[in-house]
Structure formats: structure tokens, C-alpha cells
């Protein structure tokens, strides 16, 4: 693993056609400096949610997961991860805000 990045993103900007699905896989176990960088991309409500986890490993997994999702989506949308904005459905399912460059995209 390169010391300056969490993983290597593809060289070309990825595009996602309306009939395509891209699957990404990443480990949530990250060293503290990487977790801190990922946590820095989270919104205030995501950081608040992370504080509610009782166990450090659960909190760190949440920080890594949300931070990595932001990195991946930001790469597709060509925006900084901190600029990715989420809206939440009635059961809390996240989707990109309709006003974002890729609005309407959701993830599971």
C-alpha cells in the first residue's frame, strides 16, 4: 500500500452508464493517519454519528467506510470527497442529494 493514499484509484476517470453497476471492495482496517484523513472528509452529522459507537473498532469501521464511499463517489463525480452530499430516506437509506452532479445515485 502506498503511504500517501488509502488505495490506488484507476488512472482514467470512471464513468457509469445508466445500465451499469460498479462494485468496489476495500478493507475497513486502516492505520490511524489514514482514518484521520478519511474522517476529515465526513460531514458534521456523520462525525456526530461516529461518536455514538461504543467500541473503537466499530467507530473506526464507520469512519473508514463512510470516508471510502466519499472518496469513490467523489472520484466518479469529480469533486472533493468532503463535497459529496447525502440525503436520507425514511428508513435512513443514503442517496446522493438530487442537486449533486450524480443526483439520484444510491449505494447499498
Residue pairs with C-beta under 8 A, 6 or more apart in sequence:
1 7
2 8
6 26
6 30
6 34
6 37
6 38
6 68
6 71
7 26
9 71
9 75
13 75
13 76
13 78
14 22
14 75
14 76
15 76
16 22
16 76
16 102
16 105
24 72
26 68
28 60
28 61
28 64
28 65
28 68
29 64
30 38
30 60
30 64
34 64
35 60
35 63
35 64
35 67
37 67
38 63
38 64
38 66
38 67
38 68
38 70
38 71
39 47
39 50
39 63
39 67
40 82
41 67
41 70
41 71
41 74
41 80
41 81
41 82
42 50
42 63
42 66
42 67
42 70
42 82
43 82
43 85
43 86
46 66
49 62
50 59
50 62
50 63
50 66
51 59
53 59
53 62
67 81
69 107
70 81
70 82
70 84
71 81
73 81
73 84
73 96
73 102
73 105
73 107
74 80
74 81
74 83
74 84
76 102
77 84
77 100
77 101
77 102
78 101
79 101
84 96
84 100
85 96
85 97
85 99
85 100
86 94
86 95
86 96
86 97
87 94
87 95
87 96
87 97
87 98
88 94
88 95
89 95
93 106
94 106
94 107
95 104
95 105
95 106
95 107
96 102
96 103
96 104
96 105
96 106
97 103
98 104
